[in-house]
Amino acid sequence: MLDGEIHLTKVLYFTCLAVADGLDEDGEQIFHWQAMALVMMYSYPDHDLLELSFHAVNVKSITDVIGMVPHQPNLPSGVTEDRYFLVEKPGLNIATFGVAYKGAGEDDEAQDNEY
């Protein structure tokens, strides 16, 4: 999210940058570390913001994760097109698949011996 607007972006990488906070009593520059993500926008960016930020956004402004999955459909005409489709929160739908199991130290030894 940038300036209250949601944009679709591809995160290229994450990094930490030293950001100036001002001067201390000795006139020395004070810095703090800021987590940032270098992104490529899928939607149209604000030109001035893009230039000033060098495509970097505050990590805390990332509200969701999507995937832009490549898709090459073969059309009835025989033409193959390069397209992408959006997947929200990839992997989340399978995060709850599986068999319930007991926590560490709560194993049922009788069940283990059945196999």
The first five atom37 places (N, CA, C, CB, O) and aatype in JSON, in Angstrom:
{
  "aatype": [12, 10, 3, 7, 6, 9, 8, 10, 16, 11, 19, 10, 18, 13, 16, 4, 10, 0, 19, 0, 3, 7, 10, 3, 6, 3, 7, 6, 5, 9, 13, 8, 17, 5, 0, 12, 0, 10, 19, 12, 12, 18, 15, 18, 14, 3, 8, 3, 10, 10, 6, 10, 15, 13, 8, 0, 19, 2, 19, 11, 15, 9, 16, 3, 19, 9, 7, 12, 19, 14, 8, 5, 14, 2, 10, 14, 15, 7, 19, 16, 6, 3, 1, 18, 13, 10, 19, 6, 11, 14, 7, 10, 2, 9, 0, 16, 13, 7, 19, 0, 18, 11, 7, 0, 7, 6, 3, 3, 6, 0, 5, 3, 2, 6, 18],
  "atom_mask": [
    [1, 1, 1, 1, 1],
    [1, 1, 1, 1, 1],
    [1, 1, 1, 1, 1],
    [1, 1, 1, 0, 1],
    [1, 1, 1, 1, 1],
    [1, 1, 1, 1, 1],
    [1, 1, 1, 1, 1],
    [1, 1, 1, 1, 1],
    [1, 1, 1, 1, 1],
    [1, 1, 1, 1, 1],
    [1, 1, 1, 1, 1],
    [1, 1, 1, 1, 1],
    [1, 1, 1, 1, 1],
    [1, 1, 1, 1, 1],
    [1, 1, 1, 1, 1],
    [1, 1, 1, 1, 1],
    [1, 1, 1, 1, 1],
    [1, 1, 1, 1, 1],
    [1, 1, 1, 1, 1],
    [1, 1, 1, 1, 1],
    [1, 1, 1, 1, 1],
    [1, 1, 1, 0, 1],
    [1, 1, 1, 1, 1],
    [1, 1, 1, 1, 1],
    [1, 1, 1, 1, 1],
    [1, 1, 1, 1, 1],
    [1, 1, 1, 0, 1],
    [1, 1, 1, 1, 1],
    [1, 1, 1, 1, 1],
    [1, 1, 1, 1, 1],
    [1, 1, 1, 1, 1],
    [1, 1, 1, 1, 1],
    [1, 1, 1, 1, 1],
    [1, 1, 1, 1, 1],
    [1, 1, 1, 1, 1],
    [1, 1, 1, 1, 1],
    [1, 1, 1, 1, 1],
    [1, 1, 1, 1, 1],
    [1, 1, 1, 1, 1],
    [1, 1, 1, 1, 1],
    [1, 1, 1, 1, 1],
    [1, 1, 1, 1, 1],
    [1, 1, 1, 1, 1],
    [1, 1, 1, 1, 1],
    [1, 1, 1, 1, 1],
    [1, 1, 1, 1, 1],
    [1, 1, 1, 1, 1],
    [1, 1, 1, 1, 1],
    [1, 1, 1, 1, 1],
    [1, 1, 1, 1, 1],
    [1, 1, 1, 1, 1],
    [1, 1, 1, 1, 1],
    [1, 1, 1, 1, 1],
    [1, 1, 1, 1, 1],
    [1, 1, 1, 1, 1],
    [1, 1, 1, 1, 1],
    [1, 1, 1, 1, 1],
    [1, 1, 1, 1, 1],
    [1, 1, 1, 1, 1],
    [1, 1, 1, 1, 1],
    [1, 1, 1, 1, 1],
    [1, 1, 1, 1, 1],
    [1, 1, 1, 1, 1],
    [1, 1, 1, 1, 1],
    [1, 1, 1, 1, 1],
    [1, 1, 1, 1, 1],
    [1, 1, 1, 0, 1],
    [1, 1, 1, 1, 1],
    [1, 1, 1, 1, 1],
    [1, 1, 1, 1, 1],
    [1, 1, 1, 1, 1],
    [1, 1, 1, 1, 1],
    [1, 1, 1, 1, 1],
    [1, 1, 1, 1, 1],
    [1, 1, 1, 1, 1],
    [1, 1, 1, 1, 1],
    [1, 1, 1, 1, 1],
    [1, 1, 1, 0, 1],
    [1, 1, 1, 1, 1],
    [1, 1, 1, 1, 1],
    [1, 1, 1, 1, 1],
    [1, 1, 1, 1, 1],
    [1, 1, 1, 1, 1],
    [1, 1, 1, 1, 1],
    [1, 1, 1, 1, 1],
    [1, 1, 1, 1, 1],
    [1, 1, 1, 1, 1],
    [1, 1, 1, 1, 1],
    [1, 1, 1, 1, 1],
    [1, 1, 1, 1, 1],
    [1, 1, 1, 0, 1],
    [1, 1, 1, 1, 1],
    [1, 1, 1, 1, 1],
    [1, 1, 1, 1, 1],
    [1, 1, 1, 1, 1],
    [1, 1, 1, 1, 1],
    [1, 1, 1, 1, 1],
    [1, 1, 1, 0, 1],
    [1, 1, 1, 1, 1],
    [1, 1, 1, 1, 1],
    [1, 1, 1, 1, 1],
    [1, 1, 1, 1, 1],
    [1, 1, 1, 0, 1],
    [1, 1, 1, 1, 1],
    [1, 1, 1, 0, 1],
    [1, 1, 1, 1, 1],
    [1, 1, 1, 1, 1],
    [1, 1, 1, 1, 1],
    [1, 1, 1, 1, 1],
    [1, 1, 1, 1, 1],
    [1, 1, 1, 1, 1],
    [1, 1, 1, 1, 1],
    [1, 1, 1, 1, 1],
    [1, 1, 1, 1, 1],
    [1, 1, 1, 1, 1]
  ],
  "atom_positions": [
    [[0.85, -1.16, 0.0], [0.0, 0.0, 0.0], [0.9, 1.23, 0.0], [-0.97, -0.01, 1.22], [1.79, 1.36, 0.84]],
    [[0.66, 2.13, -0.93], [1.4, 3.38, -1.02], [0.42, 4.53, -1.0], [2.28, 3.43, -2.31], [-0.52, 4.57, -1.8]],
    [[0.62, 5.46, -0.1], [-0.25, 6.64, 0.01], [-1.72, 6.26, 0.07], [-0.01, 7.58, -1.17], [-2.57, 6.93, -0.52]],
    [[-2.03, 5.18, 0.79], [-3.42, 4.76, 0.96], [-4.01, 4.02, -0.22], [0.0, 0.0, 0.0], [-5.19, 3.66, -0.18]],
    [[-3.24, 3.79, -1.27], [-3.73, 3.07, -2.44], [-3.03, 1.72, -2.54], [-3.51, 3.89, -3.72], [-1.84, 1.6, -2.28]],
    [[-3.8, 0.72, -2.93], [-3.25, -0.63, -3.09], [-2.76, -0.79, -4.52], [-4.32, -1.71, -2.75], [-3.46, -0.46, -5.47]],
    [[-1.54, -1.3, -4.66], [-0.93, -1.56, -5.97], [-0.47, -3.01, -6.0], [0.25, -0.58, -6.25], [-0.05, -3.55, -4.99]],
    [[-0.56, -3.63, -7.17], [-0.01, -4.96, -7.35], [1.44, -4.82, -7.77], [-0.83, -5.78, -8.4], [1.75, -4.14, -8.75]],
    [[2.34, -5.46, -7.02], [3.77, -5.36, -7.31], [4.42, -6.72, -7.21], [4.45, -4.38, -6.37], [3.9, -7.63, -6.57]],
    [[5.55, -6.83, -7.83], [6.4, -8.01, -7.71], [7.56, -7.61, -6.81], [6.9, -8.54, -9.11], [8.27, -6.65, -7.12]],
    [[7.76, -8.33, -5.7], [8.89, -8.04, -4.82], [10.13, -8.66, -5.43], [8.63, -8.58, -3.36], [10.19, -9.88, -5.62]],
    [[11.11, -7.83, -5.72], [12.37, -8.32, -6.29], [13.31, -8.8, -5.2], [13.04, -7.23, -7.13], [13.92, -9.86, -5.33]],
    [[13.42, -8.03, -4.12], [14.18, -8.47, -2.95], [13.89, -7.57, -1.77], [15.68, -8.5, -3.26], [13.37, -6.46, -1.91]],
    [[14.25, -8.06, -0.59], [14.11, -7.31, 0.65], [15.49, -6.86, 1.12], [13.4, -8.17, 1.75], [16.48, -7.54, 0.86]],
    [[15.55, -5.73, 1.8], [16.81, -5.23, 2.34], [16.52, -4.29, 3.5], [17.63, -4.5, 1.24], [15.37, -3.93, 3.75]],
    [[17.55, -3.9, 4.22], [17.45, -2.89, 5.27], [18.29, -1.69, 4.84], [17.92, -3.44, 6.67], [19.43, -1.85, 4.4]],
    [[17.72, -0.5, 4.98], [18.42, 0.72, 4.61], [18.6, 1.6, 5.83], [17.66, 1.48, 3.51], [17.75, 1.63, 6.72]],
    [[19.72, 2.32, 5.87], [19.94, 3.3, 6.93], [19.21, 4.58, 6.54], [21.48, 3.57, 7.16], [19.48, 5.16, 5.48]],
    [[18.28, 5.02, 7.39], [17.47, 6.21, 7.12], [17.85, 7.29, 8.12], [15.94, 5.88, 7.21], [17.93, 7.03, 9.32]],
    [[18.08, 8.51, 7.63], [18.49, 9.62, 8.49], [17.34, 10.08, 9.37], [19.0, 10.8, 7.63], [16.21, 10.24, 8.91]],
    [[17.64, 10.28, 10.67], [16.66, 10.77, 11.64], [16.92, 12.22, 12.04], [16.67, 9.9, 12.88], [16.06, 12.84, 12.67]],
    [[18.05, 12.75, 11.7], [18.4, 14.11, 12.11], [19.81, 14.13, 12.67], [0.0, 0.0, 0.0], [20.61, 13.24, 12.4]],
    [[20.09, 15.16, 13.46], [21.43, 15.33, 14.04], [21.37, 15.17, 15.55], [22.02, 16.7, 13.67], [20.38, 15.54, 16.19]],
    [[22.45, 14.61, 16.13], [22.53, 14.54, 17.59], [23.12, 15.85, 18.12], [23.4, 13.31, 18.04], [23.36, 16.78, 17.35]],
    [[23.36, 15.92, 19.44], [23.85, 17.17, 20.05], [25.25, 17.56, 19.57], [23.85, 17.04, 21.56], [25.64, 18.72, 19.69]],
    [[26.02, 16.59, 19.03], [27.36, 16.88, 18.51], [27.34, 17.22, 17.01], [28.27, 15.7, 18.75], [28.4, 17.44, 16.42]],
    [[26.16, 17.27, 16.42], [26.06, 17.57, 14.99], [26.25, 16.36, 14.1], [0.0, 0.0, 0.0], [26.32, 16.49, 12.88]],
    [[26.34, 15.17, 14.7], [26.5, 13.93, 13.93], [25.13, 13.44, 13.45], [27.21, 12.84, 14.78], [24.13, 13.56, 14.16]],
    [[25.12, 12.88, 12.25], [23.87, 12.36, 11.68], [23.43, 11.12, 12.46], [24.06, 12.02, 10.18], [24.24, 10.24, 12.75]],
    [[22.15, 11.04, 12.79], [21.57, 9.87, 13.47], [20.79, 9.07, 12.42], [20.64, 10.3, 14.68], [20.04, 9.63, 11.63]],
    [[20.98, 7.76, 12.44], [20.3, 6.87, 11.49], [19.54, 5.79, 12.24], [21.32, 6.24, 10.51], [19.86, 5.47, 13.39]],
    [[18.54, 5.22, 11.58], [17.89, 4.0, 12.07], [17.73, 3.07, 10.87], [16.48, 4.32, 12.75], [17.73, 3.51, 9.72]],
    [[17.61, 1.77, 11.16], [17.45, 0.79, 10.09], [15.98, 0.67, 9.73], [18.03, -0.59, 10.51], [15.13, 0.57, 10.61]],
    [[15.69, 0.67, 8.43], [14.31, 0.55, 7.93], [14.25, -0.64, 6.98], [13.85, 1.86, 7.21], [15.0, -0.69, 6.0]],
    [[13.36, -1.61, 7.24], [13.17, -2.74, 6.34], [12.45, -2.26, 5.09], [12.37, -3.89, 7.04], [11.42, -1.59, 5.19]],
    [[12.98, -2.59, 3.94], [12.43, -2.13, 2.66], [12.32, -3.3, 1.69], [13.3, -0.99, 2.06], [12.99, -4.32, 1.85]],
    [[11.48, -3.14, 0.69], [11.35, -4.12, -0.39], [11.51, -3.39, -1.71], [9.97, -4.88, -0.31], [10.85, -2.37, -1.94]],
    [[12.36, -3.9, -2.58], [12.49, -3.35, -3.93], [11.43, -4.04, -4.78], [13.95, -3.55, -4.52], [11.41, -5.26, -4.87]],
    [[10.55, -3.25, -5.39], [9.4, -3.83, -6.09], [9.32, -3.37, -7.53], [8.12, -3.48, -5.36], [9.85, -2.33, -7.9]],
    [[8.63, -4.17, -8.34], [8.27, -3.8, -9.7], [6.75, -3.75, -9.73], [8.86, -4.82, -10.77], [6.09, -4.73, -9.39]],
    [[6.19, -2.63, -10.12], [4.74, -2.46, -10.06], [4.05, -3.07, -11.27], [4.39, -0.98, -9.96], [4.49, -2.92, -12.41]],
    [[2.95, -3.78, -11.0], [2.1, -4.28, -12.07], [1.07, -3.23, -12.46], [1.39, -5.58, -11.64], [0.65, -3.17, -13.61]],
    [[0.67, -2.39, -11.5], [-0.27, -1.31, -11.8], [0.53, -0.03, -12.04], [-1.31, -1.12, -10.66], [1.74, 0.01, -11.8]],
    [[-0.14, 1.02, -12.5], [0.57, 2.25, -12.82], [1.02, 2.98, -11.56], [-0.32, 3.16, -13.66], [0.2, 3.28, -10.7]],
    [[2.31, 3.28, -11.45], [2.83, 3.99, -10.27], [2.72, 5.5, -10.43], [4.29, 3.6, -10.01], [2.55, 6.02, -11.53]],
    [[2.81, 6.19, -9.31], [2.94, 7.64, -9.33], [4.36, 7.95, -9.79], [2.63, 8.28, -7.91], [5.32, 7.49, -9.17]],
    [[4.51, 8.7, -10.86], [5.82, 8.92, -11.47], [6.82, 9.55, -10.5], [5.67, 9.81, -12.7], [7.96, 9.09, -10.4]],
    [[6.4, 10.6, -9.77], [7.31, 11.27, -8.84], [7.74, 10.34, -7.71], [6.66, 12.53, -8.26], [8.91, 10.3, -7.35]],
    [[6.78, 9.6, -7.15], [7.1, 8.66, -6.07], [8.06, 7.58, -6.56], [5.82, 8.02, -5.53], [8.99, 7.2, -5.85]],
    [[7.83, 7.1, -7.76], [8.7, 6.07, -8.32], [10.14, 6.56, -8.44], [8.18, 5.63, -9.7], [11.07, 5.84, -8.11]],
    [[10.31, 7.8, -8.91], [11.66, 8.36, -9.04], [12.32, 8.56, -7.68], [11.6, 9.69, -9.78], [13.49, 8.24, -7.51]],
    [[11.57, 9.08, -6.72], [12.14, 9.36, -5.4], [12.5, 8.1, -4.62], [11.17, 10.18, -4.59], [13.47, 8.09, -3.86]],
    [[11.73, 7.03, -4.8], [11.93, 5.84, -3.99], [12.81, 4.78, -4.64], [10.61, 5.23, -3.66], [13.17, 3.81, -3.98]],
    [[13.15, 4.96, -5.9], [13.93, 3.95, -6.62], [13.26, 2.58, -6.55], [15.36, 3.87, -6.07], [13.94, 1.56, -6.47]],
    [[11.92, 2.56, -6.58], [11.1, 1.34, -6.54], [11.11, 0.67, -5.17], [11.59, 0.36, -7.58], [10.7, -0.48, -5.06]],
    [[11.56, 1.34, -4.12], [11.6, 0.74, -2.79], [10.36, 1.15, -1.99], [12.89, 1.15, -2.03], [9.92, 2.3, -2.07]],
    [[9.81, 0.2, -1.23], [8.66, 0.49, -0.37], [8.94, -0.04, 1.03], [7.35, -0.14, -0.94], [9.73, -0.98, 1.2]],
    [[8.3, 0.56, 2.02], [8.43, 0.09, 3.4], [7.78, -1.28, 3.51], [7.78, 1.1, 4.4], [6.64, -1.47, 3.07]],
    [[8.49, -2.24, 4.08], [7.99, -3.61, 4.2], [6.64, -3.63, 4.93], [9.0, -4.48, 4.94], [5.79, -4.45, 4.6]],
    [[6.45, -2.75, 5.9], [5.2, -2.74, 6.67], [4.01, -2.31, 5.82], [5.34, -1.8, 7.85], [2.87, -2.51, 6.23]],
    [[4.25, -1.74, 4.64], [3.14, -1.35, 3.77], [2.63, -2.5, 2.91], [3.56, -0.19, 2.88], [1.63, -2.35, 2.22]],
    [[3.31, -3.65, 2.95], [2.87, -4.82, 2.19], [1.73, -5.47, 2.97], [4.05, -5.84, 1.95], [1.92, -5.93, 4.1]],
    [[0.54, -5.52, 2.36], [-0.64, -6.03, 3.06], [-1.01, -7.44, 2.68], [-1.79, -5.13, 2.8], [-1.72, -8.11, 3.44]],
    [[-0.58, -7.93, 1.54], [-0.96, -9.25, 1.06], [0.11, -9.79, 0.13], [-2.31, -9.2, 0.35], [0.97, -9.05, -0.34]],
    [[0.04, -11.08, -0.13], [0.96, -11.73, -1.05], [0.13, -12.35, -2.17], [1.85, -12.81, -0.33], [-0.87, -13.02, -1.93]],
    [[0.57, -12.11, -3.4], [-0.09, -12.71, -4.56], [0.97, -13.4, -5.41], [-0.85, -11.64, -5.39], [2.17, -13.2, -5.2]],
    [[0.53, -14.19, -6.35], [1.43, -14.77, -7.34], [0.91, -14.43, -8.73], [0.0, 0.0, 0.0], [-0.29, -14.51, -8.98]],
    [[1.79, -14.05, -9.61], [1.42, -13.84, -11.01], [1.97, -15.05, -11.77], [2.0, -12.46, -11.59], [3.15, -15.1, -12.1]],
    [[1.09, -16.01, -12.04], [1.48, -17.31, -12.58], [1.45, -17.26, -14.1], [0.54, -18.42, -12.04], [0.45, -16.86, -14.69]],
    [[2.56, -17.67, -14.75], [2.58, -17.69, -16.21], [1.56, -18.7, -16.76], [4.0, -18.03, -16.73], [1.37, -19.77, -16.19]],
    [[0.93, -18.35, -17.86], [-0.07, -19.21, -18.49], [0.04, -19.03, -19.99], [-1.53, -18.89, -17.98], [0.02, -17.9, -20.48]],
    [[0.16, -20.13, -20.73], [0.28, -20.06, -22.18], [-0.86, -20.84, -22.82], [1.66, -20.61, -22.65], [-0.68, -22.0, -23.21]],
    [[-2.04, -20.22, -22.93], [-3.17, -20.94, -23.53], [-3.0, -21.11, -25.04], [-4.49, -20.21, -23.23], [-2.49, -20.23, -25.73]],
    [[-3.44, -22.27, -25.52], [-3.49, -22.51, -26.97], [-4.89, -22.16, -27.44], [-3.11, -24.01, -27.33], [-5.86, -22.84, -27.08]],
    [[-5.0, -21.12, -28.22], [-6.29, -20.66, -28.71], [-6.78, -21.58, -29.83], [-6.21, -19.21, -29.21], [-5.97, -22.27, -30.46]],
    [[-8.1, -21.6, -30.08], [-8.62, -22.45, -31.17], [-7.97, -22.16, -32.52], [-10.12, -22.25, -31.29], [-7.92, -23.04, -33.38]],
    [[-7.47, -20.94, -32.7], [-6.8, -20.59, -33.96], [-5.42, -21.23, -34.07], [-6.68, -19.08, -34.09], [-4.78, -21.17, -35.13]],
    [[-4.94, -21.84, -32.97], [-3.61, -22.44, -32.97], [-2.54, -21.53, -32.41], [0.0, 0.0, 0.0], [-1.39, -21.95, -32.25]],
    [[-2.89, -20.3, -32.11], [-1.95, -19.33, -31.56], [-1.76, -19.6, -30.07], [-2.44, -17.87, -31.8], [-2.73, -19.83, -29.34]],
    [[-0.51, -19.56, -29.62], [-0.2, -19.68, -28.19], [0.15, -18.3, -27.67], [0.96, -20.69, -27.93], [1.03, -17.62, -28.22]],
    [[-0.52, -17.88, -26.61], [-0.29, -16.54, -26.06], [0.4, -16.63, -24.71], [-1.61, -15.78, -25.93], [0.18, -17.56, -23.94]],
    [[1.26, -15.63, -24.43], [1.89, -15.52, -23.12], [1.02, -14.63, -22.25], [3.34, -14.94, -23.23], [0.86, -13.44, -22.52]],
    [[0.45, -15.21, -21.21], [-0.41, -14.47, -20.29], [-0.04, -14.82, -18.87], [-1.91, -14.78, -20.56], [0.78, -15.71, -18.62]],
    [[-0.64, -14.11, -17.92], [-0.45, -14.36, -16.49], [-1.81, -14.34, -15.82], [0.52, -13.32, -15.85], [-2.72, -13.64, -16.26]],
    [[-1.94, -15.12, -14.73], [-3.13, -14.98, -13.92], [-2.73, -14.79, -12.47], [-4.06, -16.21, -14.08], [-1.69, -15.28, -12.02]],
    [[-3.57, -14.07, -11.74], [-3.28, -13.67, -10.37], [-3.79, -14.73, -9.4], [-3.92, -12.3, -10.06], [-4.94, -15.18, -9.5]],
    [[-2.94, -15.14, -8.46], [-3.31, -16.06, -7.39], [-3.07, -15.34, -6.08], [-2.51, -17.41, -7.47], [-1.95, -14.91, -5.8]],
    [[-4.13, -15.19, -5.27], [-3.98, -14.53, -3.98], [-3.5, -15.52, -2.93], [-5.31, -13.89, -3.54], [-3.97, -16.66, -2.89]],
    [[-2.57, -15.1, -2.09], [-2.04, -15.89, -0.99], [-1.68, -17.31, -1.44], [-3.05, -15.95, 0.16], [-2.25, -18.28, -0.93]],
    [[-0.76, -17.46, -2.38], [-0.43, -18.79, -2.89], [0.05, -19.7, -1.78], [0.62, -18.69, -3.99], [0.89, -19.32, -0.96]],
    [[-0.47, -20.91, -1.77], [-0.08, -21.9, -0.77], [-0.96, -21.9, 0.46], [0.0, 0.0, 0.0], [-0.96, -22.88, 1.21]],
    [[-1.7, -20.82, 0.69], [-2.52, -20.75, 1.89], [-3.64, -21.78, 1.87], [-3.11, -19.36, 2.04], [-4.01, -22.3, 2.92]],
    [[-4.17, -22.09, 0.69], [-5.28, -23.04, 0.61], [-4.87, -24.46, 0.97], [-5.87, -23.02, -0.77], [-5.73, -25.28, 1.3]],
    [[-3.58, -24.79, 0.91], [-3.14, -26.13, 1.29], [-2.47, -26.15, 2.65], [-2.2, -26.68, 0.24], [-2.02, -27.2, 3.11]],
    [[-2.41, -25.0, 3.3], [-1.74, -24.92, 4.59], [-2.44, -25.75, 5.65], [-1.65, -23.48, 5.04], [-1.81, -26.14, 6.63]],
    [[-3.73, -26.03, 5.49], [-4.47, -26.79, 6.5], [-4.72, -28.22, 6.07], [-5.78, -26.12, 6.8], [-5.37, -28.97, 6.8]],
    [[-4.23, -28.63, 4.9], [-4.4, -30.02, 4.46], [-3.54, -30.91, 5.34], [-4.03, -30.19, 2.97], [-2.54, -30.46, 5.9]],
    [[-3.91, -32.15, 5.45], [-3.1, -33.1, 6.2], [-3.91, -33.8, 7.26], [0.0, 0.0, 0.0], [-5.13, -33.62, 7.37]],
    [[-3.23, -34.57, 8.03], [-3.86, -35.37, 9.08], [-3.54, -34.74, 10.42], [-3.39, -36.85, 9.03], [-2.4, -34.34, 10.67]],
    [[-4.54, -34.64, 11.27], [-4.3, -34.1, 12.61], [-3.38, -35.05, 13.37], [-5.64, -33.9, 13.38], [-3.48, -36.27, 13.23]],
    [[-2.49, -34.5, 14.16], [-1.58, -35.31, 14.95], [-1.42, -34.69, 16.32], [-0.22, -35.44, 14.25], [-1.69, -33.51, 16.53]],
    [[-0.98, -35.51, 17.24], [-0.78, -35.03, 18.61], [0.54, -34.29, 18.68], [-0.81, -36.2, 19.62], [1.42, -34.48, 17.84]],
    [[0.67, -33.43, 19.68], [1.89, -32.66, 19.86], [3.05, -33.53, 20.33], [0.0, 0.0, 0.0], [2.86, -34.71, 20.64]],
    [[4.24, -32.94, 20.39], [5.44, -33.66, 20.82], [5.24, -34.21, 22.23], [6.68, -32.73, 20.78], [4.72, -33.53, 23.11]],
    [[5.65, -35.46, 22.43], [5.55, -36.08, 23.74], [4.19, -36.69, 24.03], [0.0, 0.0, 0.0], [3.98, -37.25, 25.1]],
    [[3.26, -36.59, 23.08], [1.92, -37.14, 23.29], [1.64, -38.29, 22.33], [0.87, -36.05, 23.12], [0.48, -38.59, 22.07]],
    [[2.67, -38.93, 21.82], [2.49, -40.01, 20.86], [1.78, -41.2, 21.51], [3.84, -40.46, 20.29], [1.98, -41.51, 22.68]],
    [[0.95, -41.84, 20.71], [0.28, -43.04, 21.16], [1.09, -44.22, 20.63], [-1.21, -43.1, 20.67], [1.02, -44.52, 19.44]],
    [[1.86, -44.87, 21.49], [2.74, -45.95, 21.06], [1.97, -47.12, 20.48], [3.6, -46.43, 22.21], [2.49, -47.83, 19.62]],
    [[0.75, -47.33, 20.93], [-0.06, -48.43, 20.39], [-0.33, -48.2, 18.91], [-1.39, -48.55, 21.17], [-0.29, -49.15, 18.13]],
    [[-0.6, -46.97, 18.51], [-0.84, -46.68, 17.1], [0.44, -46.87, 16.29], [-1.37, -45.26, 16.92], [0.38, -47.34, 15.16]],
    [[1.59, -46.5, 16.84], [2.86, -46.65, 16.13], [3.14, -48.11, 15.81], [4.0, -46.07, 16.96], [3.71, -48.41, 14.76]],
    [[2.75, -49.01, 16.67], [3.04, -50.43, 16.48], [2.07, -51.09, 15.51], [2.99, -51.15, 17.81], [2.31, -52.23, 15.11]],
    [[0.99, -50.42, 15.11], [0.03, -51.0, 14.19], [0.57, -51.08, 12.77], [-1.25, -50.19, 14.2], [0.06, -51.87, 11.98]],
    [[1.56, -50.31, 12.43], [2.04, -50.26, 11.06], [3.19, -51.16, 10.92], [2.43, -48.86, 10.64], [3.76, -51.28, 9.84]]
  ]
}
